[in-house]
Amino acid sequence: MNSLKSKRNLTRFTYETTAFEGWRLCVSRTGTTFTKYFSDKRHGSARDSLRAAEQTRGKLLRLIDNSRRINGKLSKSTIERAHKVLETA
């Protein structure tokens, strides 16, 4: 399962000692960190949770990278929109 190794901004969690198996999406820009977990159980399989995490990462990065910066930081409205992207994923 070579495709199930961690990738940029995506970390695979498969620990026998915890109840969670899936992917963690973590993106940091200009001092703001966005994190969301994608459970294998909720999405049906490891590949499906990876696919959901990759799609969300794409949406999030497009939003963040195409937004204006205010004093070198993300604007409040951009941060709010980014959190909505994560909530709806």
C-alpha positions in Angstrom: 0.0 0.0 0.0 2.6 2.5 -1.1 -0.1 5.2 -1.8 -1.1 5.2 1.8 2.1 6.8 3.1 2.0 10.2 4.5 2.1 13.1 2.0 2.6 16.8 2.2 0.1 18.2 4.7 -1.4 14.8 5.2 -0.4 12.3 7.9 -1.5 8.7 8.2 -2.7 7.6 11.6 -2.8 3.8 12.2 -2.1 3.0 15.8 -3.3 -0.1 17.4 -3.6 1.6 20.8 -6.1 4.3 19.7 -9.6 4.1 18.3 -8.8 6.5 15.4 -7.5 5.3 12.1 -7.4 7.7 9.2 -5.7 10.9 7.9 -4.9 14.2 9.5 -4.9 17.3 7.2 -2.7 20.0 8.7 -1.9 23.2 6.8 0.0 26.2 8.4 0.3 29.6 6.7 1.4 32.9 8.2 1.0 31.7 11.8 -2.4 30.1 11.3 -2.9 26.4 11.4 -5.8 24.5 10.0 -6.4 20.9 11.0 -9.0 18.3 10.2 -9.2 14.5 10.7 -10.6 12.1 8.1 -11.6 8.8 9.6 -11.4 5.5 7.7 -14.6 4.4 9.5 -16.6 7.5 8.4 -15.4 7.4 4.8 -15.5 3.6 4.3 -11.8 2.8 3.7 -8.3 4.2 4.0 -8.3 5.1 0.3 -11.6 6.9 0.5 -10.6 8.9 3.6 -7.3 9.8 1.8 -9.3 11.0 -1.3 -11.6 13.2 0.9 -8.5 14.6 2.7 -6.8 15.4 -0.6 -9.9 17.1 -2.1 -10.2 19.2 1.0 -6.5 20.0 1.0 -6.8 21.2 -2.6 -9.8 23.5 -1.8 -8.1 24.8 1.4 -4.8 25.6 -0.4 -6.5 27.3 -3.3 -8.4 29.5 -0.9 -5.4 30.4 1.3 -2.9 30.8 -1.5 -5.2 33.1 -3.6 -6.2 35.3 -0.7 -5.0 38.8 0.2 -2.7 39.2 3.2 -3.1 42.0 5.7 0.2 42.9 7.4 1.6 39.5 6.2 -1.3 37.6 7.9 -4.4 35.9 6.5 -7.5 38.1 6.9 -10.2 37.2 9.4 -12.6 36.5 6.6 -10.2 34.2 4.9 -9.7 32.3 8.1 -13.4 32.0 8.6 -13.9 30.8 5.0 -11.1 28.2 5.5 -12.8 26.9 8.6 -16.1 26.5 6.6 -14.2 24.5 4.0 -13.0 22.2 6.8 -16.5 22.0 8.5 -18.2 21.0 5.2 -15.6 18.3 4.3 
